[in-house]
Amino acid sequence: MRTGLGEASGDFEAEAASGAGDEGHAAPLGKPVQYRHRRFLSWRYRTEAEPSCQPRRALLLPEKALCPRTERISAMAQNIYDQPAFFEGYSSLPRSVHGLAGAAEWESVRALLPDLAGRHVVDLGCGFGWFARHAAAEGAESVLALDLSENMLARARAETQSLAVRYEIADLDTLELPAAGFDFAYSSLAFHYIADFDRLVRIVHAALVPGSSFVFTIEHPLYMAPSRPGWAEVDGRTVWPVDGYLVEGPRTTDWLAKGVVKYHRTLGTTLNALIAAGFVIRHVEEWKPSEAQLAAHPEWQVELNRPMFLLIACERP
């Protein structure tokens, strides 16, 4: 029986959806609502607690990021994770339960990370906060963890003890960050839900100090491109039919709910956006299960027929 990574793990697009892919953002079922921060205006050391915020030790954080108001604007923010039935289903998926250890690609991602000790980290699409807590445990000086979902952030805050981690609501499609405010940026399985990738990577580049690293994962374009994604049997072979690969733009699929929207970009478009923003690409990996994973999960053998994840590490010169 054909199962593959997603079906075998009960994590069909959570293996490919966020965050924090256990983290990421999906399409709204009802009226589109978008949340946006007020502009990050300045930086300063803060030691006092602010209204509705838990106390923090002195952290170098954007002043306006600490307790931002959110405003509703009429744009298509993908915030299906705050829909109760969807959130309940997503919360039961393996990477939502087991965190980084439950993400099949985690060991490959971890190999790309720099030493996080003393770093000021921004986690884009942090979801339940698994990576934010990992960064803090590895000695990060501060972690600003951003997500659109209030449900995700509520659980992340409840499960985080470290004073180094700060969670905030933010929409990555309209994100603004302070210039040269961080020395490491990270995202897991969130960017394929972003309409304007070019803008986002320019924002990230400007927010990093020279010499910083940027590591992120997305669904592989071959996984995302088909109009009807799924395995098929052709002449006794299991294949992943691909159509419309060179036709970039939104793709709508059903996963835990109807009408989840993602944005397909070719591999070339993704890499060229990073180059145009000023990044130097250090590593590109079309992820596949390791021999050890295949031994533990023989049903994942089918995953060798096409990559599910794309892992990218780059530097800000």
C-alpha positions in Angstrom: 0.0 0.0 0.0 1.3 3.4 -0.9 1.6 5.7 2.1 4.7 7.9 2.0 5.9 10.3 4.6 2.9 12.5 5.1 0.2 9.8 5.2 2.3 7.4 7.3 3.0 10.0 9.9 -0.6 11.4 9.9 1.0 14.7 9.0 0.2 15.1 5.3 1.0 18.8 5.0 2.2 19.3 8.5 5.3 17.6 7.2 5.0 20.4 4.7 3.1 23.1 6.6 4.6 24.8 9.4 6.7 24.9 12.4 7.3 26.3 12.9 6.5 24.3 9.9 5.1 22.6 12.6 4.4 26.1 11.7 3.0 28.1 8.8 -0.2 29.8 7.7 -3.1 28.4 5.9 -6.0 29.9 4.1 -9.0 31.4 5.9 -12.4 29.7 5.7 -14.4 32.8 6.4 -14.0 36.5 5.9 -10.3 37.4 5.2 -8.7 39.1 8.1 -5.1 40.3 8.3 -3.2 41.5 11.4 -0.3 43.9 11.2 2.1 45.4 13.6 2.5 49.1 14.1 5.9 50.0 12.6 8.9 48.9 14.6 10.3 52.4 15.4 13.2 52.1 17.7 15.4 49.8 19.8 16.3 50.0 23.4 17.1 47.8 26.4 14.0 47.0 28.4 14.0 45.5 31.9 10.5 46.4 33.2 7.3 44.5 32.5 4.8 46.2 30.3 1.0 46.0 30.5 -0.3 42.5 29.4 3.3 41.3 28.9 5.1 38.8 31.1 8.3 40.2 32.7 11.5 39.9 30.8 15.1 40.3 31.7 17.0 42.9 29.7 16.7 42.0 26.1 17.6 43.9 22.9 14.2 43.9 21.3 12.2 46.2 19.0 10.4 48.7 21.3 7.2 48.5 19.4 7.4 44.7 19.1 6.9 44.1 22.8 3.2 44.8 23.2 1.9 45.7 19.8 -1.6 46.5 19.0 -3.0 44.6 16.1 -5.2 46.1 13.5 -7.7 44.4 11.2 -7.2 45.2 7.6 -9.0 43.9 4.5 -6.3 41.6 3.0 -5.9 37.9 2.5 -4.0 36.8 5.6 -4.0 33.0 5.8 -5.0 32.4 9.4 -6.9 29.1 9.3 -5.0 28.0 12.4 -7.4 30.0 14.6 -10.4 28.1 13.2 -11.3 25.7 16.1 -11.7 22.5 14.1 -8.6 23.0 12.0 -6.5 23.9 15.1 -7.7 20.8 16.9 -6.7 18.6 14.0 -3.4 20.3 13.5 -2.6 20.0 17.2 -2.8 16.2 17.0 -0.2 15.9 14.2 3.2 14.3 15.1 5.3 17.4 14.8 2.7 19.3 16.9 2.9 16.7 19.6 6.6 15.8 19.5 8.1 19.1 18.3 11.4 19.2 16.5 11.9 15.5 17.1 8.7 14.8 15.3 9.8 16.6 12.2 11.3 14.2 9.7 13.6 16.9 8.3 14.9 18.2 11.6 18.3 16.5 11.7 19.1 17.9 8.2 17.9 21.3 9.3 19.9 21.2 12.5 23.1 20.5 10.5 22.7 23.9 8.8 22.3 26.0 12.0 25.1 28.2 13.3 26.1 28.3 16.9 23.1 30.0 18.5 24.8 31.1 21.7 24.6 34.8 22.3 22.5 35.4 19.1 19.6 37.6 18.6 17.2 35.4 16.7 14.0 36.1 14.7 11.8 33.1 14.1 9.4 33.7 11.2 6.2 31.6 11.5 7.1 30.2 14.9 3.9 28.2 15.5 4.0 26.4 18.8 7.4 27.8 19.6 9.5 24.6 19.3 12.4 26.2 17.5 12.2 29.4 19.7 12.6 27.3 22.8 15.4 25.3 21.1 17.3 28.5 20.3 16.9 29.7 23.9 18.2 26.4 25.2 21.2 26.7 22.9 22.1 30.0 24.5 20.5 32.6 22.3 20.5 36.0 23.9 17.0 36.8 22.6 14.4 35.2 20.3 11.6 37.2 18.7 9.1 34.6 17.6 6.4 35.7 15.2 3.2 34.1 14.0 -0.2 35.2 12.8 -2.1 32.6 14.8 -3.3 33.7 18.3 -4.0 30.0 19.1 -0.5 29.0 18.2 1.0 31.8 20.2 -1.2 31.1 23.3 0.1 27.5 23.4 3.7 28.7 22.7 3.6 31.1 25.6 2.1 28.5 27.9 4.9 26.1 27.1 7.8 28.5 27.2 9.7 29.2 30.4 12.8 30.9 29.0 12.9 34.7 29.6 14.9 35.0 26.4 11.9 34.2 24.2 9.3 36.8 23.1 6.2 35.9 21.1 4.3 38.4 19.0 1.5 38.4 16.4 2.7 39.3 12.9 1.7 38.8 9.4 4.7 37.8 7.3 3.1 39.3 4.1 3.2 42.8 5.7 6.1 42.3 8.1 8.4 45.1 9.1 11.5 44.5 11.2 14.1 46.9 12.6 17.2 47.3 10.5 20.2 45.3 11.6 18.3 44.0 14.6 19.2 40.3 14.5 22.1 38.0 13.7 20.1 34.9 12.8 16.8 34.4 11.0 14.9 31.1 10.8 11.7 29.8 9.4 10.2 26.4 9.1 7.6 25.6 6.5 5.9 29.0 6.4 7.1 30.8 3.4 5.1 28.9 0.9 2.1 30.6 2.4 3.5 34.0 1.6 2.3 35.8 -1.5 5.2 38.3 -1.9 8.4 36.3 -1.2 10.6 38.9 -2.8 9.5 41.6 -0.3 9.9 39.3 2.7 13.5 38.3 1.9 14.4 41.9 1.4 12.9 42.7 4.9 14.9 39.8 6.4 18.1 40.9 4.7 17.8 44.4 6.0 17.0 43.1 9.5 20.2 41.1 9.7 23.6 42.5 10.6 26.5 41.6 8.2 27.8 38.1 8.7 24.5 36.7 9.8 22.9 33.5 8.7 19.4 32.8 7.4 18.0 29.2 7.3 14.6 28.2 6.2 12.5 25.3 4.9 9.6 25.3 2.5 7.6 22.8 0.6 9.6 21.7 -2.4 8.2 23.3 -5.6 7.7 19.9 -7.2 5.6 18.9 -4.3 3.5 22.1 -4.4 3.2 22.7 -8.2 0.6 20.1 -9.3 -3.0 21.1 -9.7 -4.0 17.8 -8.1 -1.1 16.8 -5.8 -0.9 13.1 -5.0 0.7 9.8 -5.8 -0.5 7.9 -8.9 0.2 4.4 -10.3 1.4 4.5 -13.9 2.4 1.2 -15.6 3.0 -0.4 -12.2 5.2 2.5 -11.0 4.4 5.0 -8.2 4.8 8.5 -9.6 4.0 12.1 -8.5 2.5 13.7 -11.6 3.6 17.3 -12.0 1.7 19.9 -14.2 2.0 23.6 -14.3 5.4 23.7 -12.8 6.3 26.9 -14.7 3.0 28.5 -13.9 3.7 30.3 -10.6 1.1 31.6 -8.2 -1.5 30.3 -5.8 -2.4 26.7 -5.3 -5.5 25.6 -3.4 -5.6 22.3 -1.7 -7.7 20.5 1.0 -5.8 19.6 4.2 -7.8 19.4 7.5 -10.1 21.9 5.9 -11.2 23.0 2.4 -9.4 25.7 0.5 -5.9 26.0 2.0 -3.9 28.4 -0.2 -0.2 28.1 -0.9 2.0 30.1 -3.4 4.0 28.1 -5.8 7.4 29.4 -7.0 9.9 27.5 -9.1 13.3 26.6 -7.5 15.0 29.2 -9.7 12.6 32.0 -8.7 13.2 31.1 -5.0 16.9 31.2 -5.3 17.0 34.3 -7.5 14.9 36.2 -5.0 17.5 35.5 -2.3 20.3 36.5 -4.6 18.5 39.7 -5.6 18.0 40.6 -2.0 21.7 40.4 -1.4 22.1 36.9 0.2 24.9 34.5 -0.6 23.5 31.0 -0.9 25.5 28.5 1.2 23.5 25.3 1.0 20.5 24.0 -0.9 19.0 20.6 0.0 16.2 18.7 -1.7 15.4 16.7 1.4 15.0 12.9 1.4 14.6 10.3 4.2 17.9 9.0 5.6 18.8 5.3 5.5 18.0 5.1 9.2 14.6 6.7 8.7 13.8 4.3 5.8 14.8 1.4 7.9 12.5 2.6 10.7 9.7 3.6 8.2 9.8 1.4 5.1 6.6 3.0 3.9 8.6 6.2 3.4 10.5 4.6 0.4 8.0 6.2 -1.9 9.3 9.6 -0.8 12.4 9.0 -2.9 10.3 9.6 -6.0 10.1 13.3 -5.4 11.3 15.7 -2.7 8.8 17.0 -0.2 11.0 19.7 1.5 13.5 22.3 0.3 16.1 23.4 2.8 18.1 26.6 2.2 20.9 28.2 4.2 22.3 31.5 3.2 24.5 34.4 4.5 24.0 38.1 4.7 27.4 39.5 3.7 
